[in-house]
Amino acid sequence: MSNQIETTYKVQLENRNRSTVFFRLILIAPVGIFVASFGGFNNNGDNYFLASYTSGLFVIPVVLALLFRGVYPSYALSLNKSLLGLFNRITAYVTLLTDEYPSIEESDVVAITYPEINGGKSLSQGLPLVKWFLAIPLYILGCLYSIYALVLVILGWFSILSSGTFPQASAEGIVKVSQYWNRIYGYAVLLVTDEYPSINL
């Protein structure tokens, strides 16, 4: 078993629904509002980046539990796993990997495998304090990868509208970028591994 989060996507290449692809960003609004409700609403815009980055995930309580007790609370892990799955189903829909509308419950569109953490006993107690800082180079590279993925989404969007198919090369690139970000989340946000994520797609 890997010490990193592993993600697989059920990608739909053929017989794509052109009308839903055209209006994808409008159609995603209801589930987007649902996800935003987990993070609460901040009227003055303070800490917008942190709020959007963690978006309802239990981060600070996990850091404190690992730091002082050496335990990863099972309820926090369950919620974090569920929300990451939801984020990935939304990502798969928005990036055109599938026409299946993202379910707020688990579905077979995305499968995420987590490393075994034994209640946190296999994790460092002090490392969660600095993982966010150690991951800064990963964030920078991830932004470049995200630009690459955006280009692939745009190319795929035109391909679906013109031919009803999604190019396999575009799908593979988008999947690899999503997997990369999940590895970062596993290391620096969900804190389920102490193994530094690979920078390769």
CNS distance restraints for C-alpha pairs under 8 A (distance, minus, plus):
assign (resid   1 and name CA) (resid 115 and name CA) 6.89 0.50 0.50
assign (resid   2 and name CA) (resid   6 and name CA) 7.65 0.50 0.50
assign (resid   2 and name CA) (resid 115 and name CA) 6.11 0.50 0.50
assign (resid   3 and name CA) (resid 114 and name CA) 7.77 0.50 0.50
assign (resid   3 and name CA) (resid 115 and name CA) 5.00 0.50 0.50
assign (resid   3 and name CA) (resid 116 and name CA) 7.65 0.50 0.50
assign (resid   3 and name CA) (resid 193 and name CA) 6.25 0.50 0.50
assign (resid   3 and name CA) (resid 195 and name CA) 6.45 0.50 0.50
assign (resid   4 and name CA) (resid 114 and name CA) 6.82 0.50 0.50
assign (resid   4 and name CA) (resid 115 and name CA) 5.98 0.50 0.50
assign (resid   4 and name CA) (resid 183 and name CA) 6.03 0.50 0.50
assign (resid   4 and name CA) (resid 186 and name CA) 6.91 0.50 0.50
assign (resid   4 and name CA) (resid 187 and name CA) 7.76 0.50 0.50
assign (resid   4 and name CA) (resid 193 and name CA) 6.48 0.50 0.50
assign (resid   4 and name CA) (resid 195 and name CA) 7.06 0.50 0.50
assign (resid   4 and name CA) (resid 197 and name CA) 7.03 0.50 0.50
assign (resid   5 and name CA) (resid 112 and name CA) 6.85 0.50 0.50
assign (resid   5 and name CA) (resid 113 and name CA) 5.72 0.50 0.50
assign (resid   5 and name CA) (resid 114 and name CA) 4.87 0.50 0.50
assign (resid   5 and name CA) (resid 115 and name CA) 6.35 0.50 0.50
assign (resid   5 and name CA) (resid 182 and name CA) 6.50 0.50 0.50
assign (resid   5 and name CA) (resid 183 and name CA) 5.36 0.50 0.50
assign (resid   5 and name CA) (resid 186 and name CA) 5.95 0.50 0.50
assign (resid   6 and name CA) (resid 112 and name CA) 5.70 0.50 0.50
assign (resid   6 and name CA) (resid 113 and name CA) 5.07 0.50 0.50
assign (resid   6 and name CA) (resid 114 and name CA) 6.68 0.50 0.50
assign (resid   6 and name CA) (resid 179 and name CA) 6.99 0.50 0.50
assign (resid   6 and name CA) (resid 182 and name CA) 7.75 0.50 0.50
assign (resid   6 and name CA) (resid 183 and name CA) 7.40 0.50 0.50
assign (resid   7 and name CA) (resid 110 and name CA) 7.08 0.50 0.50
assign (resid   7 and name CA) (resid 111 and name CA) 5.75 0.50 0.50
assign (resid   7 and name CA) (resid 112 and name CA) 4.52 0.50 0.50
assign (resid   7 and name CA) (resid 113 and name CA) 6.39 0.50 0.50
assign (resid   7 and name CA) (resid 179 and name CA) 5.79 0.50 0.50
assign (resid   7 and name CA) (resid 182 and name CA) 7.49 0.50 0.50
assign (resid   8 and name CA) (resid 110 and name CA) 5.84 0.50 0.50
assign (resid   8 and name CA) (resid 111 and name CA) 5.27 0.50 0.50
assign (resid   8 and name CA) (resid 112 and name CA) 6.57 0.50 0.50
assign (resid   8 and name CA) (resid 175 and name CA) 7.97 0.50 0.50
assign (resid   8 and name CA) (resid 179 and name CA) 7.95 0.50 0.50
assign (resid   9 and name CA) (resid  92 and name CA) 7.66 0.50 0.50
assign (resid   9 and name CA) (resid 109 and name CA) 5.72 0.50 0.50
assign (resid   9 and name CA) (resid 110 and name CA) 4.69 0.50 0.50
assign (resid   9 and name CA) (resid 111 and name CA) 6.54 0.50 0.50
assign (resid   9 and name CA) (resid 175 and name CA) 7.18 0.50 0.50
assign (resid  10 and name CA) (resid  97 and name CA) 7.76 0.50 0.50
assign (resid  10 and name CA) (resid  98 and name CA) 7.47 0.50 0.50
assign (resid  10 and name CA) (resid 108 and name CA) 7.12 0.50 0.50
assign (resid  10 and name CA) (resid 109 and name CA) 4.87 0.50 0.50
assign (resid  10 and name CA) (resid 110 and name CA) 6.36 0.50 0.50
assign (resid  11 and name CA) (resid  97 and name CA) 5.12 0.50 0.50
assign (resid  11 and name CA) (resid  98 and name CA) 5.69 0.50 0.50
assign (resid  11 and name CA) (resid 109 and name CA) 7.66 0.50 0.50
assign (resid  11 and name CA) (resid 171 and name CA) 7.30 0.50 0.50
assign (resid  12 and name CA) (resid  16 and name CA) 7.42 0.50 0.50
assign (resid  12 and name CA) (resid  97 and name CA) 6.00 0.50 0.50
assign (resid  12 and name CA) (resid  98 and name CA) 5.07 0.50 0.50
assign (resid  12 and name CA) (resid  99 and name CA) 7.33 0.50 0.50
assign (resid  12 and name CA) (resid 166 and name CA) 7.51 0.50 0.50
assign (resid  13 and name CA) (resid  97 and name CA) 7.63 0.50 0.50
assign (resid  13 and name CA) (resid  98 and name CA) 7.94 0.50 0.50
assign (resid  13 and name CA) (resid 165 and name CA) 5.48 0.50 0.50
assign (resid  13 and name CA) (resid 166 and name CA) 4.67 0.50 0.50
assign (resid  13 and name CA) (resid 167 and name CA) 6.75 0.50 0.50
assign (resid  13 and name CA) (resid 168 and name CA) 6.81 0.50 0.50
assign (resid  14 and name CA) (resid 164 and name CA) 6.65 0.50 0.50
assign (resid  14 and name CA) (resid 165 and name CA) 4.72 0.50 0.50
assign (resid  14 and name CA) (resid 166 and name CA) 6.54 0.50 0.50
assign (resid  15 and name CA) (resid 164 and name CA) 5.67 0.50 0.50
assign (resid  15 and name CA) (resid 165 and name CA) 6.18 0.50 0.50
assign (resid  16 and name CA) (resid  99 and name CA) 6.89 0.50 0.50
assign (resid  16 and name CA) (resid 160 and name CA) 6.53 0.50 0.50
assign (resid  16 and name CA) (resid 164 and name CA) 5.02 0.50 0.50
assign (resid  16 and name CA) (resid 165 and name CA) 5.91 0.50 0.50
assign (resid  16 and name CA) (resid 166 and name CA) 7.54 0.50 0.50
assign (resid  17 and name CA) (resid  21 and name CA) 6.38 0.50 0.50
assign (resid  17 and name CA) (resid  99 and name CA) 6.71 0.50 0.50
assign (resid  17 and name CA) (resid 160 and name CA) 7.99 0.50 0.50
assign (resid  17 and name CA) (resid 164 and name CA) 7.04 0.50 0.50
assign (resid  18 and name CA) (resid  22 and name CA) 6.20 0.50 0.50
assign (resid  18 and name CA) (resid 160 and name CA) 6.31 0.50 0.50
assign (resid  18 and name CA) (resid 161 and name CA) 5.43 0.50 0.50
assign (resid  18 and name CA) (resid 164 and name CA) 6.47 0.50 0.50
assign (resid  19 and name CA) (resid  23 and name CA) 6.58 0.50 0.50
assign (resid  20 and name CA) (resid  24 and name CA) 5.57 0.50 0.50
assign (resid  20 and name CA) (resid  27 and name CA) 7.58 0.50 0.50
assign (resid  20 and name CA) (resid  99 and name CA) 7.44 0.50 0.50
assign (resid  21 and name CA) (resid  96 and name CA) 7.13 0.50 0.50
assign (resid  21 and name CA) (resid  99 and name CA) 7.65 0.50 0.50
assign (resid  21 and name CA) (resid 157 and name CA) 7.09 0.50 0.50
assign (resid  21 and name CA) (resid 160 and name CA) 7.63 0.50 0.50
assign (resid  21 and name CA) (resid 161 and name CA) 7.60 0.50 0.50
assign (resid  22 and name CA) (resid 157 and name CA) 7.88 0.50 0.50
assign (resid  22 and name CA) (resid 161 and name CA) 7.47 0.50 0.50
assign (resid  23 and name CA) (resid  27 and name CA) 6.18 0.50 0.50
assign (resid  24 and name CA) (resid  28 and name CA) 6.21 0.50 0.50
assign (resid  24 and name CA) (resid  93 and name CA) 7.90 0.50 0.50
assign (resid  24 and name CA) (resid  94 and name CA) 6.50 0.50 0.50
assign (resid  25 and name CA) (resid  29 and name CA) 6.87 0.50 0.50
assign (resid  25 and name CA) (resid  94 and name CA) 6.89 0.50 0.50
assign (resid  28 and name CA) (resid  32 and name CA) 6.03 0.50 0.50
assign (resid  28 and name CA) (resid  90 and name CA) 7.76 0.50 0.50
assign (resid  28 and name CA) (resid  94 and name CA) 7.41 0.50 0.50
assign (resid  29 and name CA) (resid  33 and name CA) 6.12 0.50 0.50
assign (resid  30 and name CA) (resid  34 and name CA) 6.34 0.50 0.50
assign (resid  31 and name CA) (resid  35 and name CA) 6.24 0.50 0.50
assign (resid  31 and name CA) (resid  90 and name CA) 7.95 0.50 0.50
assign (resid  31 and name CA) (resid 102 and name CA) 7.62 0.50 0.50
assign (resid  31 and name CA) (resid 104 and name CA) 7.77 0.50 0.50
assign (resid  32 and name CA) (resid  36 and name CA) 6.15 0.50 0.50
assign (resid  33 and name CA) (resid  37 and name CA) 6.23 0.50 0.50
assign (resid  34 and name CA) (resid  38 and name CA) 7.30 0.50 0.50
assign (resid  35 and name CA) (resid  39 and name CA) 7.54 0.50 0.50
assign (resid  35 and name CA) (resid  55 and name CA) 7.53 0.50 0.50
assign (resid  35 and name CA) (resid  56 and name CA) 7.94 0.50 0.50
assign (resid  36 and name CA) (resid  40 and name CA) 6.77 0.50 0.50
assign (resid  36 and name CA) (resid  41 and name CA) 7.87 0.50 0.50
assign (resid  36 and name CA) (resid  55 and name CA) 6.76 0.50 0.50
assign (resid  36 and name CA) (resid  56 and name CA) 7.86 0.50 0.50
assign (resid  37 and name CA) (resid  41 and name CA) 7.25 0.50 0.50
assign (resid  38 and name CA) (resid  55 and name CA) 6.45 0.50 0.50
assign (resid  38 and name CA) (resid  56 and name CA) 4.55 0.50 0.50
assign (resid  39 and name CA) (resid  51 and name CA) 6.46 0.50 0.50
assign (resid  39 and name CA) (resid  52 and name CA) 7.69 0.50 0.50
assign (resid  39 and name CA) (resid  54 and name CA) 7.79 0.50 0.50
assign (resid  39 and name CA) (resid  55 and name CA) 4.67 0.50 0.50
assign (resid  39 and name CA) (resid  56 and name CA) 4.25 0.50 0.50
assign (resid  39 and name CA) (resid  57 and name CA) 7.90 0.50 0.50
assign (resid  40 and name CA) (resid  56 and name CA) 7.71 0.50 0.50
assign (resid  42 and name CA) (resid  46 and name CA) 7.08 0.50 0.50
assign (resid  47 and name CA) (resid  51 and name CA) 6.12 0.50 0.50
assign (resid  48 and name CA) (resid  52 and name CA) 6.04 0.50 0.50
assign (resid  49 and name CA) (resid  53 and name CA) 5.88 0.50 0.50
assign (resid  50 and name CA) (resid  54 and name CA) 6.10 0.50 0.50
assign (resid  50 and name CA) (resid  55 and name CA) 7.96 0.50 0.50
assign (resid  51 and name CA) (resid  55 and name CA) 5.34 0.50 0.50
assign (resid  51 and name CA) (resid  56 and name CA) 7.79 0.50 0.50
assign (resid  54 and name CA) (resid  58 and name CA) 7.82 0.50 0.50
assign (resid  54 and name CA) (resid  59 and name CA) 7.34 0.50 0.50
assign (resid  54 and name CA) (resid 189 and name CA) 7.21 0.50 0.50
assign (resid  56 and name CA) (resid  83 and name CA) 7.81 0.50 0.50
assign (resid  57 and name CA) (resid  79 and name CA) 7.29 0.50 0.50
assign (resid  57 and name CA) (resid  80 and name CA) 5.45 0.50 0.50
assign (resid  57 and name CA) (resid  83 and name CA) 6.99 0.50 0.50
assign (resid  57 and name CA) (resid 190 and name CA) 7.75 0.50 0.50
assign (resid  58 and name CA) (resid  62 and name CA) 6.37 0.50 0.50
assign (resid  58 and name CA) (resid  76 and name CA) 5.96 0.50 0.50
assign (resid  58 and name CA) (resid  79 and name CA) 7.61 0.50 0.50
assign (resid  58 and name CA) (resid  80 and name CA) 6.43 0.50 0.50
assign (resid  58 and name CA) (resid 190 and name CA) 7.68 0.50 0.50
assign (resid  59 and name CA) (resid  63 and name CA) 6.24 0.50 0.50
assign (resid  59 and name CA) (resid 189 and name CA) 6.29 0.50 0.50
assign (resid  59 and name CA) (resid 190 and name CA) 6.57 0.50 0.50
assign (resid  60 and name CA) (resid  64 and name CA) 6.22 0.50 0.50
assign (resid  61 and name CA) (resid  65 and name CA) 6.06 0.50 0.50
assign (resid  62 and name CA) (resid  66 and name CA) 6.03 0.50 0.50
assign (resid  62 and name CA) (resid  72 and name CA) 6.13 0.50 0.50
assign (resid  62 and name CA) (resid  73 and name CA) 6.96 0.50 0.50
assign (resid  62 and name CA) (resid  76 and name CA) 7.14 0.50 0.50
assign (resid  62 and name CA) (resid 191 and name CA) 7.86 0.50 0.50
assign (resid  63 and name CA) (resid  67 and name CA) 5.94 0.50 0.50
assign (resid  63 and name CA) (resid 128 and name CA) 5.86 0.50 0.50
assign (resid  63 and name CA) (resid 129 and name CA) 7.04 0.50 0.50
assign (resid  63 and name CA) (resid 191 and name CA) 7.99 0.50 0.50
assign (resid  64 and name CA) (resid  68 and name CA) 5.97 0.50 0.50
assign (resid  64 and name CA) (resid  69 and name CA) 7.84 0.50 0.50
assign (resid  65 and name CA) (resid  69 and name CA) 5.30 0.50 0.50
assign (resid  65 and name CA) (resid  70 and name CA) 6.31 0.50 0.50
assign (resid  65 and name CA) (resid  71 and name CA) 5.70 0.50 0.50
assign (resid  65 and name CA) (resid  72 and name CA) 6.28 0.50 0.50
assign (resid  65 and name CA) (resid  73 and name CA) 7.18 0.50 0.50
assign (resid  66 and name CA) (resid  70 and name CA) 4.16 0.50 0.50
assign (resid  66 and name CA) (resid  71 and name CA) 5.01 0.50 0.50
assign (resid  66 and name CA) (resid  72 and name CA) 5.93 0.50 0.50
assign (resid  66 and name CA) (resid 120 and name CA) 6.88 0.50 0.50
assign (resid  66 and name CA) (resid 123 and name CA) 7.88 0.50 0.50
assign (resid  66 and name CA) (resid 124 and name CA) 7.72 0.50 0.50
assign (resid  66 and name CA) (resid 125 and name CA) 5.23 0.50 0.50
assign (resid  66 and name CA) (resid 126 and name CA) 7.79 0.50 0.50
assign (resid  66 and name CA) (resid 128 and name CA) 7.61 0.50 0.50
assign (resid  67 and name CA) (resid 125 and name CA) 4.67 0.50 0.50
assign (resid  67 and name CA) (resid 126 and name CA) 5.80 0.50 0.50
assign (resid  67 and name CA) (resid 128 and name CA) 7.51 0.50 0.50
assign (resid  68 and name CA) (resid 125 and name CA) 7.43 0.50 0.50
assign (resid  70 and name CA) (resid 120 and name CA) 6.12 0.50 0.50
assign (resid  70 and name CA) (resid 121 and name CA) 6.02 0.50 0.50
assign (resid  70 and name CA) (resid 123 and name CA) 7.58 0.50 0.50
assign (resid  70 and name CA) (resid 124 and name CA) 7.69 0.50 0.50
assign (resid  70 and name CA) (resid 125 and name CA) 5.61 0.50 0.50
assign (resid  71 and name CA) (resid 119 and name CA) 5.59 0.50 0.50
assign (resid  71 and name CA) (resid 120 and name CA) 4.57 0.50 0.50
assign (resid  71 and name CA) (resid 121 and name CA) 6.11 0.50 0.50
assign (resid  72 and name CA) (resid  76 and name CA) 7.49 0.50 0.50
assign (resid  72 and name CA) (resid  77 and name CA) 7.13 0.50 0.50
assign (resid  72 and name CA) (resid 119 and name CA) 5.09 0.50 0.50
assign (resid  72 and name CA) (resid 120 and name CA) 4.49 0.50 0.50
assign (resid  72 and name CA) (resid 121 and name CA) 7.85 0.50 0.50
assign (resid  73 and name CA) (resid  77 and name CA) 6.36 0.50 0.50
assign (resid  73 and name CA) (resid 119 and name CA) 6.89 0.50 0.50
assign (resid  73 and name CA) (resid 120 and name CA) 7.95 0.50 0.50
assign (resid  74 and name CA) (resid  78 and name CA) 6.15 0.50 0.50
assign (resid  74 and name CA) (resid 119 and name CA) 6.91 0.50 0.50
assign (resid  75 and name CA) (resid  79 and name CA) 6.28 0.50 0.50
assign (resid  76 and name CA) (resid  80 and name CA) 6.03 0.50 0.50
assign (resid  77 and name CA) (resid  81 and name CA) 5.98 0.50 0.50
assign (resid  77 and name CA) (resid 190 and name CA) 7.97 0.50 0.50
assign (resid  78 and name CA) (resid  82 and name CA) 6.22 0.50 0.50
assign (resid  79 and name CA) (resid  83 and name CA) 6.14 0.50 0.50
assign (resid  80 and name CA) (resid  84 and name CA) 6.05 0.50 0.50
assign (resid  80 and name CA) (resid 190 and name CA) 6.86 0.50 0.50
assign (resid  81 and name CA) (resid  85 and name CA) 6.18 0.50 0.50
assign (resid  82 and name CA) (resid  86 and name CA) 6.30 0.50 0.50
assign (resid  82 and name CA) (resid 106 and name CA) 7.72 0.50 0.50
assign (resid  83 and name CA) (resid  87 and name CA) 6.11 0.50 0.50
assign (resid  84 and name CA) (resid  88 and name CA) 6.16 0.50 0.50
assign (resid  85 and name CA) (resid  89 and name CA) 6.26 0.50 0.50
assign (resid  85 and name CA) (resid 106 and name CA) 7.21 0.50 0.50
assign (resid  85 and name CA) (resid 110 and name CA) 7.00 0.50 0.50
assign (resid  85 and name CA) (resid 111 and name CA) 7.66 0.50 0.50
assign (resid  85 and name CA) (resid 112 and name CA) 7.04 0.50 0.50
assign (resid  86 and name CA) (resid  90 and name CA) 6.27 0.50 0.50
assign (resid  86 and name CA) (resid 102 and name CA) 7.45 0.50 0.50
assign (resid  86 and name CA) (resid 103 and name CA) 7.45 0.50 0.50
assign (resid  86 and name CA) (resid 104 and name CA) 6.29 0.50 0.50
assign (resid  86 and name CA) (resid 105 and name CA) 7.53 0.50 0.50
assign (resid  86 and name CA) (resid 106 and name CA) 7.57 0.50 0.50
assign (resid  87 and name CA) (resid  91 and name CA) 6.12 0.50 0.50
assign (resid  88 and name CA) (resid  92 and name CA) 6.03 0.50 0.50
assign (resid  88 and name CA) (resid 110 and name CA) 6.79 0.50 0.50
assign (resid  88 and name CA) (resid 178 and name CA) 7.97 0.50 0.50
assign (resid  89 and name CA) (resid  93 and name CA) 6.34 0.50 0.50
assign (resid  89 and name CA) (resid 102 and name CA) 5.23 0.50 0.50
assign (resid  89 and name CA) (resid 103 and name CA) 7.28 0.50 0.50
assign (resid  89 and name CA) (resid 109 and name CA) 6.68 0.50 0.50
assign (resid  89 and name CA) (resid 110 and name CA) 6.19 0.50 0.50
assign (resid  90 and name CA) (resid  94 and name CA) 6.09 0.50 0.50
assign (resid  90 and name CA) (resid 102 and name CA) 5.48 0.50 0.50
assign (resid  91 and name CA) (resid  95 and name CA) 5.84 0.50 0.50
assign (resid  92 and name CA) (resid  96 and name CA) 6.19 0.50 0.50
assign (resid  92 and name CA) (resid  97 and name CA) 5.03 0.50 0.50
assign (resid  92 and name CA) (resid  98 and name CA) 6.14 0.50 0.50
assign (resid  92 and name CA) (resid 109 and name CA) 7.91 0.50 0.50
assign (resid  93 and name CA) (resid  97 and name CA) 5.98 0.50 0.50
assign (resid  93 and name CA) (resid  98 and name CA) 5.43 0.50 0.50
assign (resid  93 and name CA) (resid  99 and name CA) 6.34 0.50 0.50
assign (resid  93 and name CA) (resid 100 and name CA) 6.88 0.50 0.50
assign (resid  93 and name CA) (resid 101 and name CA) 6.53 0.50 0.50
assign (resid  93 and name CA) (resid 102 and name CA) 6.56 0.50 0.50
assign (resid  95 and name CA) (resid 153 and name CA) 5.78 0.50 0.50
assign (resid  95 and name CA) (resid 174 and name CA) 7.42 0.50 0.50
assign (resid  96 and name CA) (resid 153 and name CA) 6.91 0.50 0.50
assign (resid  96 and name CA) (resid 156 and name CA) 7.51 0.50 0.50
assign (resid  96 and name CA) (resid 157 and name CA) 7.33 0.50 0.50
assign (resid  97 and name CA) (resid 166 and name CA) 7.97 0.50 0.50
assign (resid  97 and name CA) (resid 171 and name CA) 6.39 0.50 0.50
assign (resid  98 and name CA) (resid 109 and name CA) 7.86 0.50 0.50
assign (resid 100 and name CA) (resid 109 and name CA) 7.89 0.50 0.50
assign (resid 103 and name CA) (resid 107 and name CA) 6.73 0.50 0.50
assign (resid 114 and name CA) (resid 192 and name CA) 7.53 0.50 0.50
assign (resid 115 and name CA) (resid 192 and name CA) 6.87 0.50 0.50
assign (resid 115 and name CA) (resid 193 and name CA) 6.91 0.50 0.50
assign (resid 117 and name CA) (resid 121 and name CA) 6.76 0.50 0.50
assign (resid 117 and name CA) (resid 122 and name CA) 5.59 0.50 0.50
assign (resid 117 and name CA) (resid 123 and name CA) 6.86 0.50 0.50
assign (resid 117 and name CA) (resid 192 and name CA) 6.48 0.50 0.50
assign (resid 117 and name CA) (resid 193 and name CA) 7.40 0.50 0.50
assign (resid 118 and name CA) (resid 122 and name CA) 6.19 0.50 0.50
assign (resid 120 and name CA) (resid 192 and name CA) 7.81 0.50 0.50
assign (resid 123 and name CA) (resid 192 and name CA) 7.64 0.50 0.50
assign (resid 123 and name CA) (resid 193 and name CA) 6.76 0.50 0.50
assign (resid 123 and name CA) (resid 194 and name CA) 6.35 0.50 0.50
assign (resid 124 and name CA) (resid 128 and name CA) 7.43 0.50 0.50
assign (resid 124 and name CA) (resid 194 and name CA) 7.00 0.50 0.50
assign (resid 126 and name CA) (resid 130 and name CA) 7.81 0.50 0.50
assign (resid 127 and name CA) (resid 131 and name CA) 6.06 0.50 0.50
assign (resid 127 and name CA) (resid 194 and name CA) 7.56 0.50 0.50
assign (resid 128 and name CA) (resid 132 and name CA) 7.65 0.50 0.50
assign (resid 128 and name CA) (resid 188 and name CA) 7.47 0.50 0.50
assign (resid 128 and name CA) (resid 191 and name CA) 6.72 0.50 0.50
assign (resid 130 and name CA) (resid 134 and name CA) 6.20 0.50 0.50
assign (resid 131 and name CA) (resid 135 and name CA) 6.01 0.50 0.50
assign (resid 131 and name CA) (resid 187 and name CA) 7.09 0.50 0.50
assign (resid 131 and name CA) (resid 188 and name CA) 5.13 0.50 0.50
assign (resid 132 and name CA) (resid 136 and name CA) 6.79 0.50 0.50
assign (resid 132 and name CA) (resid 188 and name CA) 5.08 0.50 0.50
assign (resid 132 and name CA) (resid 189 and name CA) 7.34 0.50 0.50
assign (resid 135 and name CA) (resid 139 and name CA) 6.36 0.50 0.50
assign (resid 135 and name CA) (resid 184 and name CA) 7.34 0.50 0.50
assign (resid 135 and name CA) (resid 188 and name CA) 6.56 0.50 0.50
assign (resid 136 and name CA) (resid 140 and name CA) 6.41 0.50 0.50
assign (resid 137 and name CA) (resid 141 and name CA) 6.25 0.50 0.50
assign (resid 138 and name CA) (resid 142 and name CA) 5.83 0.50 0.50
assign (resid 138 and name CA) (resid 184 and name CA) 7.19 0.50 0.50
assign (resid 138 and name CA) (resid 199 and name CA) 6.81 0.50 0.50
assign (resid 139 and name CA) (resid 143 and name CA) 6.21 0.50 0.50
assign (resid 139 and name CA) (resid 184 and name CA) 7.93 0.50 0.50
assign (resid 140 and name CA) (resid 144 and name CA) 6.74 0.50 0.50
assign (resid 141 and name CA) (resid 145 and name CA) 6.26 0.50 0.50
assign (resid 141 and name CA) (resid 199 and name CA) 7.75 0.50 0.50
assign (resid 142 and name CA) (resid 146 and name CA) 5.98 0.50 0.50
assign (resid 142 and name CA) (resid 177 and name CA) 7.68 0.50 0.50
assign (resid 142 and name CA) (resid 180 and name CA) 7.50 0.50 0.50
assign (resid 142 and name CA) (resid 181 and name CA) 6.85 0.50 0.50
assign (resid 143 and name CA) (resid 147 and name CA) 6.41 0.50 0.50
assign (resid 144 and name CA) (resid 148 and name CA) 6.50 0.50 0.50
assign (resid 145 and name CA) (resid 149 and name CA) 6.22 0.50 0.50
assign (resid 145 and name CA) (resid 177 and name CA) 6.19 0.50 0.50
assign (resid 146 and name CA) (resid 150 and name CA) 6.06 0.50 0.50
assign (resid 146 and name CA) (resid 177 and name CA) 6.70 0.50 0.50
assign (resid 147 and name CA) (resid 151 and name CA) 6.38 0.50 0.50
assign (resid 148 and name CA) (resid 152 and name CA) 6.46 0.50 0.50
assign (resid 149 and name CA) (resid 153 and name CA) 6.16 0.50 0.50
assign (resid 149 and name CA) (resid 170 and name CA) 7.98 0.50 0.50
assign (resid 149 and name CA) (resid 173 and name CA) 6.50 0.50 0.50
assign (resid 149 and name CA) (resid 174 and name CA) 5.16 0.50 0.50
assign (resid 149 and name CA) (resid 177 and name CA) 6.66 0.50 0.50
assign (resid 150 and name CA) (resid 154 and name CA) 6.25 0.50 0.50
assign (resid 151 and name CA) (resid 155 and name CA) 6.25 0.50 0.50
assign (resid 152 and name CA) (resid 156 and name CA) 5.97 0.50 0.50
assign (resid 152 and name CA) (resid 170 and name CA) 5.09 0.50 0.50
assign (resid 152 and name CA) (resid 171 and name CA) 7.75 0.50 0.50
assign (resid 152 and name CA) (resid 173 and name CA) 7.25 0.50 0.50
assign (resid 152 and name CA) (resid 174 and name CA) 6.92 0.50 0.50
assign (resid 153 and name CA) (resid 157 and name CA) 5.94 0.50 0.50
assign (resid 153 and name CA) (resid 170 and name CA) 7.02 0.50 0.50
assign (resid 153 and name CA) (resid 174 and name CA) 7.47 0.50 0.50
assign (resid 154 and name CA) (resid 158 and name CA) 6.42 0.50 0.50
assign (resid 155 and name CA) (resid 159 and name CA) 6.22 0.50 0.50
assign (resid 155 and name CA) (resid 170 and name CA) 7.59 0.50 0.50
assign (resid 156 and name CA) (resid 160 and name CA) 6.09 0.50 0.50
assign (resid 156 and name CA) (resid 166 and name CA) 5.49 0.50 0.50
assign (resid 156 and name CA) (resid 167 and name CA) 6.27 0.50 0.50
assign (resid 156 and name CA) (resid 170 and name CA) 6.42 0.50 0.50
assign (resid 157 and name CA) (resid 161 and name CA) 6.26 0.50 0.50
assign (resid 157 and name CA) (resid 166 and name CA) 7.72 0.50 0.50
assign (resid 158 and name CA) (resid 162 and name CA) 6.09 0.50 0.50
assign (resid 159 and name CA) (resid 163 and name CA) 5.71 0.50 0.50
assign (resid 159 and name CA) (resid 164 and name CA) 6.77 0.50 0.50
assign (resid 159 and name CA) (resid 165 and name CA) 6.25 0.50 0.50
assign (resid 159 and name CA) (resid 166 and name CA) 6.15 0.50 0.50
assign (resid 159 and name CA) (resid 167 and name CA) 7.24 0.50 0.50
assign (resid 160 and name CA) (resid 164 and name CA) 4.17 0.50 0.50
assign (resid 160 and name CA) (resid 165 and name CA) 4.84 0.50 0.50
assign (resid 160 and name CA) (resid 166 and name CA) 5.58 0.50 0.50
assign (resid 166 and name CA) (resid 170 and name CA) 7.42 0.50 0.50
assign (resid 166 and name CA) (resid 171 and name CA) 7.16 0.50 0.50
assign (resid 167 and name CA) (resid 171 and name CA) 6.39 0.50 0.50
assign (resid 168 and name CA) (resid 172 and name CA) 6.10 0.50 0.50
assign (resid 169 and name CA) (resid 173 and name CA) 6.27 0.50 0.50
assign (resid 170 and name CA) (resid 174 and name CA) 6.23 0.50 0.50
assign (resid 171 and name CA) (resid 175 and name CA) 6.10 0.50 0.50
assign (resid 172 and name CA) (resid 176 and name CA) 6.19 0.50 0.50
assign (resid 173 and name CA) (resid 177 and name CA) 6.34 0.50 0.50
assign (resid 174 and name CA) (resid 178 and name CA) 6.24 0.50 0.50
assign (resid 175 and name CA) (resid 179 and name CA) 6.10 0.50 0.50
assign (resid 176 and name CA) (resid 180 and name CA) 6.12 0.50 0.50
assign (resid 176 and name CA) (resid 201 and name CA) 5.33 0.50 0.50
assign (resid 177 and name CA) (resid 181 and name CA) 6.38 0.50 0.50
assign (resid 177 and name CA) (resid 201 and name CA) 6.33 0.50 0.50
assign (resid 178 and name CA) (resid 182 and name CA) 6.27 0.50 0.50
assign (resid 179 and name CA) (resid 183 and name CA) 6.32 0.50 0.50
assign (resid 179 and name CA) (resid 201 and name CA) 7.78 0.50 0.50
assign (resid 180 and name CA) (resid 184 and name CA) 6.55 0.50 0.50
assign (resid 180 and name CA) (resid 198 and name CA) 7.96 0.50 0.50
assign (resid 180 and name CA) (resid 199 and name CA) 7.61 0.50 0.50
assign (resid 180 and name CA) (resid 200 and name CA) 7.71 0.50 0.50
assign (resid 180 and name CA) (resid 201 and name CA) 6.17 0.50 0.50
assign (resid 181 and name CA) (resid 185 and name CA) 6.20 0.50 0.50
assign (resid 182 and name CA) (resid 186 and name CA) 6.06 0.50 0.50
assign (resid 183 and name CA) (resid 187 and name CA) 6.31 0.50 0.50
assign (resid 183 and name CA) (resid 197 and name CA) 5.90 0.50 0.50
assign (resid 184 and name CA) (resid 188 and name CA) 5.86 0.50 0.50
assign (resid 184 and name CA) (resid 189 and name CA) 7.45 0.50 0.50
assign (resid 184 and name CA) (resid 197 and name CA) 6.34 0.50 0.50
assign (resid 185 and name CA) (resid 189 and name CA) 4.79 0.50 0.50
assign (resid 185 and name CA) (resid 190 and name CA) 5.76 0.50 0.50
assign (resid 185 and name CA) (resid 191 and name CA) 7.58 0.50 0.50
assign (resid 186 and name CA) (resid 190 and name CA) 4.89 0.50 0.50
assign (resid 186 and name CA) (resid 191 and name CA) 5.55 0.50 0.50
assign (resid 186 and name CA) (resid 192 and name CA) 5.48 0.50 0.50
assign (resid 186 and name CA) (resid 193 and name CA) 6.36 0.50 0.50
assign (resid 187 and name CA) (resid 191 and name CA) 4.97 0.50 0.50
assign (resid 187 and name CA) (resid 192 and name CA) 6.20 0.50 0.50
assign (resid 187 and name CA) (resid 193 and name CA) 5.33 0.50 0.50
assign (resid 187 and name CA) (resid 194 and name CA) 6.34 0.50 0.50
assign (resid 187 and name CA) (resid 195 and name CA) 7.12 0.50 0.50
assign (resid 187 and name CA) (resid 196 and name CA) 6.82 0.50 0.50
assign (resid 187 and name CA) (resid 197 and name CA) 6.99 0.50 0.50
